[in-house]
Amino acid sequence: MSKRVQKKRVTVEKARKVIEEDNDHHGLRLLKKGAVPVLFAWNGYTQPKSRLSVWERRPPPLQTDSPPADVIDNMDRDYCVTATTGAMASELLDDVETLQRRIRELEAQTEKLHLQSRFGLQRIAGSDHQIHFFTRFASYRHFQYFWRLIEPAVTTKMVRITSVRSNPGASSDTTVHHTHTKLPPIDEFLLFLMYLSVGLYPQDLAERFGIHRTTVSRIIATWTNFLYELLGKKHMWLPQEVVQAHLPPEFAAFPDTQVVLDCTEIYCQTPSDLLLQSEVYSTYKTHSTLKAMIGIAPHGAITFISALYACSTSDREIFKQSGIATLLKPDMAIMVDKGFLVDNLAPCKVYRPAFLSKNSQMSFCKGCASASQREQAV
């Protein structure tokens, strides 16, 4: 009996030793050296089927068609409807209609208050008088016509200013393309026109349009550069035949008048430099101003605008630097003020109104008359 027990123990010890040898890496069973796979699909090996789950072993439940909607309605219980119930339902419907009407009225009032709280074109579009006051356009129709002319360039060519430089010597890296603001572009244009036409301060414009003051400054700088680049390239000078075709009766005695020239001054910010202050200070306006020469056709159309110069620049020098002499021809004539001494600079006749004489007729420039006689003699 003891021998048998001893043999069984040996067998257990051998089996335990074999198991320990086969699982020497953290209990993982490893392949022996030189082992190769021998079970393939071509030699008849198939993987045993997995056992079906509980739901797969059960038969599927029977599906019955749902009854139609009318059957469901018929299955509902009956209700007792009296005259009192019908009257209450009618009153409730009337209350619902009244409340809906009230909601629409409140929505309209809210929209109206929203428009009144924020200044914009829609607020003044119905009044040509307000359009003229805030924009200097004659009517809303004129405003829209000009806007349709520049609108394509607003969306494609406008370069927006992202910061306004207080120091002229600061870095010029202050622009970025196509950066939108809170206001629609047409309201930005209105803000810019109000700044020019009415002279409102940026803080006032910020309160009106519901934006920050620095945003107003950026909008003004952006539109100034944009309109200068866009409109400065437009050729406003009218051909001579067009001016003659629209010559008013008041100019019948001077049919060759091409343009009426005069210099005007506009206010500007007083510079900090003392030398610049002396150059731009106007004793006539008692303020710092810039001067430009404006040319107007006899029928009232603006046909020429020069660059801006310091107010200390003479009219004669502005005429010389503006380049208008290259547009004038010998068979044309210009009309100027008595102090506009450009007789020997203009390549054409010069008409000068006799403001200080009793005779209301225009006087012909003697120098230009003699020049014209010499040309005829040649």
C-alpha beads as a LAMMPS data file, in Angstrom:
LAMMPS data file: protein, C-alpha beads

378 atoms
377 bonds

1 atom types
1 bond types

-500.0 500.0 xlo xhi
-500.0 500.0 ylo yhi
-500.0 500.0 zlo zhi

Masses

1 110.0

Atoms # bond

1 1 1 0.000 0.000 0.000
2 1 1 2.868 2.306 0.786
3 1 1 4.524 1.621 -2.562
4 1 1 1.422 2.624 -4.488
5 1 1 1.161 5.828 -2.628
6 1 1 4.785 6.516 -3.303
7 1 1 4.359 5.933 -7.074
8 1 1 1.400 8.266 -7.236
9 1 1 3.404 10.938 -5.497
10 1 1 6.183 10.553 -8.045
11 1 1 3.690 10.926 -10.865
12 1 1 2.273 14.079 -9.325
13 1 1 5.738 15.478 -8.840
14 1 1 6.661 14.801 -12.478
15 1 1 3.480 16.414 -13.767
16 1 1 4.038 19.417 -11.572
17 1 1 7.572 19.749 -12.888
18 1 1 6.402 19.603 -16.488
19 1 1 3.753 22.237 -15.872
20 1 1 6.273 24.518 -14.189
21 1 1 8.668 24.122 -17.132
22 1 1 5.957 24.954 -19.699
23 1 1 4.772 28.063 -17.780
24 1 1 7.958 29.755 -16.737
25 1 1 7.002 33.291 -17.901
26 1 1 4.335 34.704 -15.572
27 1 1 2.030 31.718 -16.047
28 1 1 1.952 32.005 -19.872
29 1 1 2.115 28.826 -21.908
30 1 1 4.960 29.027 -24.433
31 1 1 5.576 27.073 -27.628
32 1 1 8.445 24.690 -27.700
33 1 1 11.460 25.435 -29.807
34 1 1 10.950 24.227 -33.392
35 1 1 7.123 24.051 -33.125
36 1 1 5.225 24.774 -36.373
37 1 1 1.468 25.155 -37.094
38 1 1 -0.165 22.029 -38.544
39 1 1 -3.886 22.863 -38.535
40 1 1 -5.104 24.519 -41.762
41 1 1 -8.337 24.767 -43.734
42 1 1 -6.883 22.689 -46.593
43 1 1 -6.176 19.686 -44.339
44 1 1 -9.761 19.565 -42.998
45 1 1 -9.372 21.611 -39.851
46 1 1 -12.470 23.569 -38.797
47 1 1 -12.977 25.729 -35.735
48 1 1 -15.731 24.413 -33.452
49 1 1 -18.928 26.431 -33.451
50 1 1 -19.445 28.794 -30.565
51 1 1 -22.309 28.166 -28.243
52 1 1 -25.498 30.151 -28.934
53 1 1 -26.530 32.760 -26.426
54 1 1 -29.701 32.534 -24.400
55 1 1 -31.595 34.949 -26.661
56 1 1 -30.470 33.058 -29.768
57 1 1 -31.679 29.723 -28.353
58 1 1 -35.161 31.112 -27.604
59 1 1 -37.765 31.408 -30.373
60 1 1 -38.520 35.047 -31.435
61 1 1 -41.770 36.516 -30.094
62 1 1 -44.739 36.718 -32.420
63 1 1 -45.223 40.155 -34.021
64 1 1 -48.778 41.328 -34.441
65 1 1 -49.808 44.269 -36.629
66 1 1 -50.728 47.404 -34.684
67 1 1 -54.352 48.436 -35.034
68 1 1 -55.058 51.451 -37.279
69 1 1 -55.413 54.910 -35.834
70 1 1 -59.178 54.995 -36.209
71 1 1 -59.463 51.762 -34.214
72 1 1 -57.372 53.281 -31.433
73 1 1 -59.619 56.315 -31.409
74 1 1 -62.640 54.066 -31.203
75 1 1 -61.097 52.228 -28.305
76 1 1 -60.914 55.496 -26.351
77 1 1 -63.625 56.128 -23.843
78 1 1 -66.553 58.405 -24.546
79 1 1 -66.723 61.854 -23.018
80 1 1 -69.710 63.815 -22.012
81 1 1 -69.803 67.129 -23.919
82 1 1 -72.334 69.674 -22.759
83 1 1 -73.205 73.186 -23.857
84 1 1 -71.146 74.580 -21.002
85 1 1 -68.063 72.665 -22.177
86 1 1 -68.452 73.969 -25.726
87 1 1 -68.761 77.546 -24.494
88 1 1 -65.609 77.188 -22.405
89 1 1 -63.692 75.819 -25.406
90 1 1 -64.842 78.755 -27.534
91 1 1 -63.733 81.209 -24.852
92 1 1 -60.343 79.525 -24.639
93 1 1 -59.894 79.813 -28.408
94 1 1 -60.742 83.504 -28.236
95 1 1 -58.219 83.965 -25.438
96 1 1 -55.540 82.199 -27.499
97 1 1 -56.197 84.453 -30.492
98 1 1 -56.082 87.536 -28.270
99 1 1 -52.783 86.467 -26.732
100 1 1 -51.276 85.710 -30.135
101 1 1 -52.332 89.143 -31.373
102 1 1 -50.758 90.709 -28.299
103 1 1 -47.528 88.796 -28.895
104 1 1 -47.325 90.142 -32.446
105 1 1 -47.877 93.695 -31.201
106 1 1 -45.157 93.324 -28.571
107 1 1 -42.743 91.895 -31.136
108 1 1 -43.384 94.896 -33.404
109 1 1 -42.813 97.275 -30.485
110 1 1 -39.606 95.465 -29.565
111 1 1 -38.316 95.764 -33.121
112 1 1 -39.197 99.453 -33.183
113 1 1 -37.430 100.074 -29.872
114 1 1 -34.420 98.149 -31.133
115 1 1 -34.190 100.396 -34.182
116 1 1 -34.580 103.493 -32.034
117 1 1 -31.927 102.386 -29.563
118 1 1 -29.302 101.948 -32.315
119 1 1 -28.708 104.614 -34.908
120 1 1 -28.589 103.370 -38.490
121 1 1 -29.673 104.010 -42.044
122 1 1 -33.079 102.406 -41.504
123 1 1 -33.856 105.033 -38.894
124 1 1 -33.486 107.979 -41.298
125 1 1 -34.229 106.299 -44.632
126 1 1 -37.790 107.606 -44.690
127 1 1 -36.815 111.280 -44.519
128 1 1 -34.864 112.963 -47.305
129 1 1 -34.392 115.945 -44.987
130 1 1 -32.542 113.804 -42.432
131 1 1 -30.560 112.081 -45.188
132 1 1 -29.417 115.475 -46.453
133 1 1 -28.595 116.689 -42.935
134 1 1 -26.519 113.669 -41.890
135 1 1 -24.920 112.742 -45.248
136 1 1 -25.207 115.818 -47.521
137 1 1 -26.796 113.629 -50.200
138 1 1 -29.876 115.254 -51.703
139 1 1 -32.152 112.274 -51.012
140 1 1 -32.202 108.632 -49.991
141 1 1 -32.294 107.683 -53.667
142 1 1 -29.032 109.533 -54.314
143 1 1 -27.464 107.869 -51.283
144 1 1 -28.452 104.403 -52.495
145 1 1 -27.241 105.133 -56.013
146 1 1 -23.777 106.075 -54.758
147 1 1 -23.722 103.073 -52.420
148 1 1 -24.446 100.676 -55.301
149 1 1 -21.472 102.135 -57.142
150 1 1 -18.980 101.471 -54.342
151 1 1 -20.509 98.352 -52.750
152 1 1 -18.620 95.800 -54.931
153 1 1 -15.303 97.386 -53.960
154 1 1 -16.266 97.394 -50.268
155 1 1 -16.415 93.598 -50.175
156 1 1 -13.330 92.976 -52.336
157 1 1 -10.850 95.851 -52.073
158 1 1 -11.325 97.429 -48.660
159 1 1 -8.341 97.202 -46.304
160 1 1 -9.481 97.647 -42.724
161 1 1 -7.450 99.426 -40.068
162 1 1 -7.054 97.242 -36.977
163 1 1 -5.474 99.935 -34.785
164 1 1 -5.140 103.695 -34.974
165 1 1 -1.640 105.023 -34.463
166 1 1 -1.283 107.929 -32.058
167 1 1 2.395 108.282 -32.963
168 1 1 3.108 108.987 -36.656
169 1 1 6.458 107.242 -36.360
170 1 1 4.963 104.001 -35.060
171 1 1 4.997 100.759 -36.968
172 1 1 2.856 100.714 -40.109
173 1 1 1.829 97.088 -39.624
174 1 1 -1.694 98.049 -38.629
175 1 1 -3.908 96.763 -41.443
176 1 1 -5.577 93.486 -42.244
177 1 1 -7.860 92.479 -45.108
178 1 1 -11.565 91.686 -44.754
179 1 1 -12.008 92.079 -40.990
180 1 1 -15.664 92.748 -40.264
181 1 1 -17.103 94.855 -37.464
182 1 1 -20.379 94.823 -35.593
183 1 1 -21.989 97.334 -37.963
184 1 1 -23.009 96.445 -41.524
185 1 1 -20.891 98.193 -44.177
186 1 1 -23.666 100.594 -45.195
187 1 1 -24.001 101.816 -41.589
188 1 1 -20.226 102.231 -41.408
189 1 1 -20.483 104.446 -44.481
190 1 1 -23.269 106.417 -42.786
191 1 1 -21.097 106.844 -39.676
192 1 1 -18.241 108.141 -41.821
193 1 1 -20.508 110.629 -43.611
194 1 1 -21.926 111.855 -40.295
195 1 1 -18.382 112.422 -39.065
196 1 1 -17.607 114.528 -42.151
197 1 1 -20.937 116.287 -42.660
198 1 1 -22.099 117.019 -39.124
199 1 1 -18.710 116.982 -37.398
200 1 1 -19.776 114.663 -34.583
201 1 1 -17.143 113.512 -32.115
202 1 1 -16.119 109.830 -32.068
203 1 1 -17.567 109.437 -28.568
204 1 1 -20.930 110.764 -29.778
205 1 1 -20.895 108.403 -32.762
206 1 1 -19.978 105.514 -30.475
207 1 1 -23.020 106.193 -28.292
208 1 1 -25.321 106.519 -31.295
209 1 1 -24.233 103.317 -33.025
210 1 1 -23.650 101.263 -29.874
211 1 1 -19.962 100.541 -30.468
212 1 1 -16.677 101.432 -28.773
213 1 1 -14.977 104.744 -29.413
214 1 1 -11.823 103.085 -30.734
215 1 1 -13.962 101.138 -33.193
216 1 1 -15.345 104.450 -34.468
217 1 1 -11.795 105.719 -34.989
218 1 1 -10.853 102.589 -36.915
219 1 1 -13.960 102.859 -39.113
220 1 1 -13.199 106.509 -39.920
221 1 1 -9.577 105.724 -40.791
222 1 1 -10.599 102.716 -42.887
223 1 1 -13.197 104.573 -44.941
224 1 1 -10.924 107.592 -45.394
225 1 1 -8.211 105.463 -46.983
226 1 1 -10.707 103.374 -48.952
227 1 1 -12.587 106.291 -50.528
228 1 1 -9.345 108.126 -51.242
229 1 1 -7.964 105.141 -53.135
230 1 1 -11.272 104.435 -54.880
231 1 1 -12.466 107.919 -55.810
232 1 1 -9.023 109.451 -56.249
233 1 1 -8.494 107.294 -59.327
234 1 1 -11.761 108.366 -60.947
235 1 1 -11.388 110.812 -63.827
236 1 1 -13.870 113.639 -63.190
237 1 1 -12.731 116.002 -65.901
238 1 1 -15.490 116.449 -68.482
239 1 1 -14.796 116.731 -72.217
240 1 1 -15.266 120.149 -73.742
241 1 1 -18.244 119.096 -75.860
242 1 1 -20.077 117.787 -72.789
243 1 1 -19.587 121.073 -70.942
244 1 1 -20.777 123.027 -73.976
245 1 1 -23.869 120.831 -74.296
246 1 1 -24.908 121.617 -70.696
247 1 1 -23.927 125.291 -70.665
248 1 1 -26.556 127.283 -68.692
249 1 1 -28.084 130.470 -70.134
250 1 1 -26.150 132.628 -67.644
251 1 1 -22.932 131.683 -69.460
252 1 1 -24.227 132.478 -72.945
253 1 1 -21.824 135.425 -73.229
254 1 1 -18.910 133.138 -72.284
255 1 1 -19.574 129.933 -74.212
256 1 1 -15.974 128.725 -74.063
257 1 1 -15.884 128.542 -70.251
258 1 1 -14.675 125.086 -69.292
259 1 1 -14.354 125.343 -65.519
260 1 1 -14.744 127.772 -62.633
261 1 1 -11.758 127.565 -60.261
262 1 1 -11.453 128.624 -56.648
263 1 1 -9.494 127.600 -53.579
264 1 1 -11.210 126.630 -50.355
265 1 1 -9.986 125.939 -46.833
266 1 1 -11.089 123.131 -44.545
267 1 1 -10.447 122.807 -40.836
268 1 1 -7.825 120.364 -39.605
269 1 1 -6.359 119.327 -36.289
270 1 1 -3.717 121.652 -34.930
271 1 1 -0.319 119.924 -35.176
272 1 1 1.965 119.752 -32.156
273 1 1 4.995 120.944 -34.121
274 1 1 5.355 124.729 -33.954
275 1 1 6.690 124.989 -37.507
276 1 1 3.713 123.077 -38.872
277 1 1 1.377 125.251 -36.824
278 1 1 2.688 128.350 -38.551
279 1 1 2.246 126.722 -41.964
280 1 1 -1.355 125.585 -41.492
281 1 1 -2.678 128.456 -39.359
282 1 1 -5.146 130.636 -41.258
283 1 1 -5.641 134.242 -40.182
284 1 1 -8.861 134.318 -42.199
285 1 1 -10.333 131.301 -40.396
286 1 1 -8.355 131.864 -37.168
287 1 1 -7.773 128.118 -37.098
288 1 1 -5.510 125.472 -38.572
289 1 1 -6.708 124.716 -42.090
290 1 1 -5.698 122.938 -45.279
291 1 1 -6.274 124.406 -48.727
292 1 1 -7.416 122.751 -51.954
293 1 1 -8.435 123.964 -55.404
294 1 1 -11.896 122.996 -56.646
295 1 1 -13.029 123.090 -60.258
296 1 1 -16.739 123.294 -61.097
297 1 1 -18.299 123.146 -64.551
298 1 1 -20.688 125.974 -65.513
299 1 1 -23.698 123.704 -64.978
300 1 1 -22.586 122.863 -61.407
301 1 1 -20.780 119.520 -61.672
302 1 1 -17.487 119.177 -59.789
303 1 1 -14.868 118.284 -62.376
304 1 1 -11.560 118.818 -60.564
305 1 1 -10.211 118.509 -57.000
306 1 1 -6.569 119.077 -56.191
307 1 1 -4.548 117.619 -53.376
308 1 1 -4.516 119.298 -49.955
309 1 1 -1.861 121.886 -49.198
310 1 1 -0.976 123.996 -46.175
311 1 1 -3.083 127.128 -46.004
312 1 1 0.067 129.235 -46.345
313 1 1 0.434 127.961 -49.918
314 1 1 -0.643 130.579 -52.451
315 1 1 -3.412 129.998 -54.980
316 1 1 -0.907 130.463 -57.760
317 1 1 1.371 127.743 -56.383
318 1 1 -1.543 125.340 -55.935
319 1 1 -2.601 125.981 -59.546
320 1 1 0.923 125.181 -60.686
321 1 1 1.295 121.988 -58.612
322 1 1 -2.235 120.657 -59.160
323 1 1 -1.607 119.740 -62.794
324 1 1 -4.816 121.283 -64.119
325 1 1 -2.830 123.212 -66.731
326 1 1 -2.264 119.957 -68.613
327 1 1 -6.048 119.507 -68.973
328 1 1 -6.708 122.953 -70.413
329 1 1 -6.556 123.772 -74.131
330 1 1 -6.076 127.106 -75.916
331 1 1 -9.695 127.153 -77.126
332 1 1 -10.983 126.847 -73.542
333 1 1 -11.473 129.450 -70.836
334 1 1 -11.429 129.376 -67.047
335 1 1 -13.294 131.650 -64.650
336 1 1 -11.579 132.706 -61.418
337 1 1 -11.797 135.237 -58.604
338 1 1 -10.102 138.611 -58.826
339 1 1 -7.335 137.456 -56.460
340 1 1 -6.624 134.276 -58.404
341 1 1 -3.536 135.482 -60.296
342 1 1 -2.795 132.657 -62.724
343 1 1 -2.854 134.621 -65.976
344 1 1 0.597 133.613 -67.168
345 1 1 0.205 130.008 -65.966
346 1 1 -3.036 129.076 -67.718
347 1 1 -2.690 128.010 -71.369
348 1 1 -6.116 129.507 -72.135
349 1 1 -8.282 132.559 -71.576
350 1 1 -9.135 133.646 -68.044
351 1 1 -12.446 135.255 -67.138
352 1 1 -12.532 137.217 -63.892
353 1 1 -15.806 138.559 -62.366
354 1 1 -15.699 142.265 -61.567
355 1 1 -16.921 142.022 -57.974
356 1 1 -15.808 145.524 -57.045
357 1 1 -16.980 147.312 -60.197
358 1 1 -20.463 148.565 -60.963
359 1 1 -20.508 146.741 -64.266
360 1 1 -21.850 143.215 -63.797
361 1 1 -20.212 141.936 -66.964
362 1 1 -17.194 139.653 -66.810
363 1 1 -13.868 141.260 -67.615
364 1 1 -11.529 139.559 -69.980
365 1 1 -7.972 139.081 -68.807
366 1 1 -5.770 141.518 -70.742
367 1 1 -2.767 139.287 -70.668
368 1 1 -4.748 136.362 -72.018
369 1 1 -6.373 138.608 -74.622
370 1 1 -3.003 139.666 -75.934
371 1 1 -1.844 136.059 -75.886
372 1 1 -4.933 135.049 -77.833
373 1 1 -4.288 137.794 -80.400
374 1 1 -0.716 136.609 -80.845
375 1 1 -1.938 133.046 -81.389
376 1 1 -4.418 134.240 -84.014
377 1 1 -1.677 136.213 -85.771
378 1 1 0.501 133.142 -85.901

Bonds

1 1 1 2
2 1 2 3
3 1 3 4
4 1 4 5
5 1 5 6
6 1 6 7
7 1 7 8
8 1 8 9
9 1 9 10
10 1 10 11
11 1 11 12
12 1 12 13
13 1 13 14
14 1 14 15
15 1 15 16
16 1 16 17
17 1 17 18
18 1 18 19
19 1 19 20
20 1 20 21
21 1 21 22
22 1 22 23
23 1 23 24
24 1 24 25
25 1 25 26
26 1 26 27
27 1 27 28
28 1 28 29
29 1 29 30
30 1 30 31
31 1 31 32
32 1 32 33
33 1 33 34
34 1 34 35
35 1 35 36
36 1 36 37
37 1 37 38
38 1 38 39
39 1 39 40
40 1 40 41
41 1 41 42
42 1 42 43
43 1 43 44
44 1 44 45
45 1 45 46
46 1 46 47
47 1 47 48
48 1 48 49
49 1 49 50
50 1 50 51
51 1 51 52
52 1 52 53
53 1 53 54
54 1 54 55
55 1 55 56
56 1 56 57
57 1 57 58
58 1 58 59
59 1 59 60
60 1 60 61
61 1 61 62
62 1 62 63
63 1 63 64
64 1 64 65
65 1 65 66
66 1 66 67
67 1 67 68
68 1 68 69
69 1 69 70
70 1 70 71
71 1 71 72
72 1 72 73
73 1 73 74
74 1 74 75
75 1 75 76
76 1 76 77
77 1 77 78
78 1 78 79
79 1 79 80
80 1 80 81
81 1 81 82
82 1 82 83
83 1 83 84
84 1 84 85
85 1 85 86
86 1 86 87
87 1 87 88
88 1 88 89
89 1 89 90
90 1 90 91
91 1 91 92
92 1 92 93
93 1 93 94
94 1 94 95
95 1 95 96
96 1 96 97
97 1 97 98
98 1 98 99
99 1 99 100
100 1 100 101
101 1 101 102
102 1 102 103
103 1 103 104
104 1 104 105
105 1 105 106
106 1 106 107
107 1 107 108
108 1 108 109
109 1 109 110
110 1 110 111
111 1 111 112
112 1 112 113
113 1 113 114
114 1 114 115
115 1 115 116
116 1 116 117
117 1 117 118
118 1 118 119
119 1 119 120
120 1 120 121
121 1 121 122
122 1 122 123
123 1 123 124
124 1 124 125
125 1 125 126
126 1 126 127
127 1 127 128
128 1 128 129
129 1 129 130
130 1 130 131
131 1 131 132
132 1 132 133
133 1 133 134
134 1 134 135
135 1 135 136
136 1 136 137
137 1 137 138
138 1 138 139
139 1 139 140
140 1 140 141
141 1 141 142
142 1 142 143
143 1 143 144
144 1 144 145
145 1 145 146
146 1 146 147
147 1 147 148
148 1 148 149
149 1 149 150
150 1 150 151
151 1 151 152
152 1 152 153
153 1 153 154
154 1 154 155
155 1 155 156
156 1 156 157
157 1 157 158
158 1 158 159
159 1 159 160
160 1 160 161
161 1 161 162
162 1 162 163
163 1 163 164
164 1 164 165
165 1 165 166
166 1 166 167
167 1 167 168
168 1 168 169
169 1 169 170
170 1 170 171
171 1 171 172
172 1 172 173
173 1 173 174
174 1 174 175
175 1 175 176
176 1 176 177
177 1 177 178
178 1 178 179
179 1 179 180
180 1 180 181
181 1 181 182
182 1 182 183
183 1 183 184
184 1 184 185
185 1 185 186
186 1 186 187
187 1 187 188
188 1 188 189
189 1 189 190
190 1 190 191
191 1 191 192
192 1 192 193
193 1 193 194
194 1 194 195
195 1 195 196
196 1 196 197
197 1 197 198
198 1 198 199
199 1 199 200
200 1 200 201
201 1 201 202
202 1 202 203
203 1 203 204
204 1 204 205
205 1 205 206
206 1 206 207
207 1 207 208
208 1 208 209
209 1 209 210
210 1 210 211
211 1 211 212
212 1 212 213
213 1 213 214
214 1 214 215
215 1 215 216
216 1 216 217
217 1 217 218
218 1 218 219
219 1 219 220
220 1 220 221
221 1 221 222
222 1 222 223
223 1 223 224
224 1 224 225
225 1 225 226
226 1 226 227
227 1 227 228
228 1 228 229
229 1 229 230
230 1 230 231
231 1 231 232
232 1 232 233
233 1 233 234
234 1 234 235
235 1 235 236
236 1 236 237
237 1 237 238
238 1 238 239
239 1 239 240
240 1 240 241
241 1 241 242
242 1 242 243
243 1 243 244
244 1 244 245
245 1 245 246
246 1 246 247
247 1 247 248
248 1 248 249
249 1 249 250
250 1 250 251
251 1 251 252
252 1 252 253
253 1 253 254
254 1 254 255
255 1 255 256
256 1 256 257
257 1 257 258
258 1 258 259
259 1 259 260
260 1 260 261
261 1 261 262
262 1 262 263
263 1 263 264
264 1 264 265
265 1 265 266
266 1 266 267
267 1 267 268
268 1 268 269
269 1 269 270
270 1 270 271
271 1 271 272
272 1 272 273
273 1 273 274
274 1 274 275
275 1 275 276
276 1 276 277
277 1 277 278
278 1 278 279
279 1 279 280
280 1 280 281
281 1 281 282
282 1 282 283
283 1 283 284
284 1 284 285
285 1 285 286
286 1 286 287
287 1 287 288
288 1 288 289
289 1 289 290
290 1 290 291
291 1 291 292
292 1 292 293
293 1 293 294
294 1 294 295
295 1 295 296
296 1 296 297
297 1 297 298
298 1 298 299
299 1 299 300
300 1 300 301
301 1 301 302
302 1 302 303
303 1 303 304
304 1 304 305
305 1 305 306
306 1 306 307
307 1 307 308
308 1 308 309
309 1 309 310
310 1 310 311
311 1 311 312
312 1 312 313
313 1 313 314
314 1 314 315
315 1 315 316
316 1 316 317
317 1 317 318
318 1 318 319
319 1 319 320
320 1 320 321
321 1 321 322
322 1 322 323
323 1 323 324
324 1 324 325
325 1 325 326
326 1 326 327
327 1 327 328
328 1 328 329
329 1 329 330
330 1 330 331
331 1 331 332
332 1 332 333
333 1 333 334
334 1 334 335
335 1 335 336
336 1 336 337
337 1 337 338
338 1 338 339
339 1 339 340
340 1 340 341
341 1 341 342
342 1 342 343
343 1 343 344
344 1 344 345
345 1 345 346
346 1 346 347
347 1 347 348
348 1 348 349
349 1 349 350
350 1 350 351
351 1 351 352
352 1 352 353
353 1 353 354
354 1 354 355
355 1 355 356
356 1 356 357
357 1 357 358
358 1 358 359
359 1 359 360
360 1 360 361
361 1 361 362
362 1 362 363
363 1 363 364
364 1 364 365
365 1 365 366
366 1 366 367
367 1 367 368
368 1 368 369
369 1 369 370
370 1 370 371
371 1 371 372
372 1 372 373
373 1 373 374
374 1 374 375
375 1 375 376
376 1 376 377
377 1 377 378
